[in-house]
Amino acid sequence: MISRADAAALDAADPLASFRDRFVLPEGLVYLDGNSLGALPKGAAERMVEVVSREWGAGLIRSWNDAGWIDLPRRVGDKIARLVGGEPGEVVCTDSTSVNLWKVLAAALSLRPERRTVLSEEGNFPTDLYVAEGLARLLGQGHRLRLVPKGELLTSLDADVAALLLTHVDYRTGVRHDMERLTRAAHEAGAIAIWDLAHSAGAMPVDLRAAGADLAVGCGYKYLCGGPGAPAFLWVPKRLQDSFVQPLSGWLGHAEPFAFERVYRPAEGVGRFLCGTPPILSMSSLDAALDVILEADLAIVRAKSEALTSFFIEAVEQECGDAVRLVSPRVPSLRGSQVSFTHPDAYAVMRALIERSVVGDFRAPDVLRFGFAPLYVGFVDAWDAAKALADVLSSHAHERPELRRRAAVT
């Protein structure tokens, strides 16, 4: 049997405990939704004040040069590269994950012009599948998105697969793919391996180069704590940059944007993956958030994540019995930094939990999802969340009709 005292002892020995004070967290709130929106770093709030009041307010348009706004996508990209196994000049911060996926998927298909299939798993994040479907329709040359169960990916890599498109950590269950093994299999089949790091970048060590990956995209507002709608990133190794055909050839991806030439000439290196004007306010917030995240050793972050999620699973199963069912892997190395359970009334259960100041989220059709950001979530948080879940279920608090009415965002 474990207890809250055990959780407190683990928090007292936590080498990352001091990071919690670097984030804005309401008193009494247990926040387990950092895999949807990261908490606000205090440094990011301070940076936003500086950018708005001094750089924008006083500097105005001069700040494109004087404050280095024009170079911000590359500077932020180089910081992200340190978290995902990239080198300087291989990551750029720009656009959204969906837009970046469109870019890299189009590039991958251009590198395999004789092939027509994009292979992914049935449970991949829907927007990734929508992008792939839309691109296939637009090309109109027999391209298709083929979806198979997770267990059939390796045997489905046939001679027509141009690209294997996968999310490193499953958004519903937290199942973690073996990036190196699947990338190797894709290469053996002659395909390009594309990875979505939205649920892993910043929460665990990721080494794209060591895994042999070809292209990757990721999110700036989850574990990277850049703020709601923060820009995303894309990674292209230097070995592929010259052959990367940028399908969204906007002016900031031009070799000389301010020459205003009529004909597009791609910039050298990672700069060609830019498109339109960067969102300076949100990108500045992400830039400051990354400074906090980069102070932590990701190996220690990952170790705490595994311990936290294991503790939470044990606490929930001890306190709730079989009222909920674990759908995340029980083996820590096989899951991301989240734990998911299913319940027939999962939406209403989560609404009742939020009323008790325990914030996770719901994913259709029946998933209770709890994300653990190790820099600001502790073991007492995990214990209190498990006890709150047990109380909701035992008291039938989730059966109130008003809790079943769906909000626009779940």
Helices and strands as residue ranges (DSSP letters): H 4-12, G 17-22, E 23-24, E 30-31, E 40-41, H 42-50, I 51-56, G 60-62, H 63-66, G 69-71, H 72-84, E 91-93, H 97-111, E 117-121, H 126-139, E 144-148, G 150-152, G 154-156, E 161-167, H 179-188, E 192-196, H 208-211, E 215-218, E 233-235, H 238-241, G 251-253, G 257-259, G 269-273, H 280-293, H 298-320, G 321-323, E 325-326, G 332-334, E 338-342, H 346-355, E 358-359, E 361-363, E 367-371, H 379-395, G 397-399, G 401-404
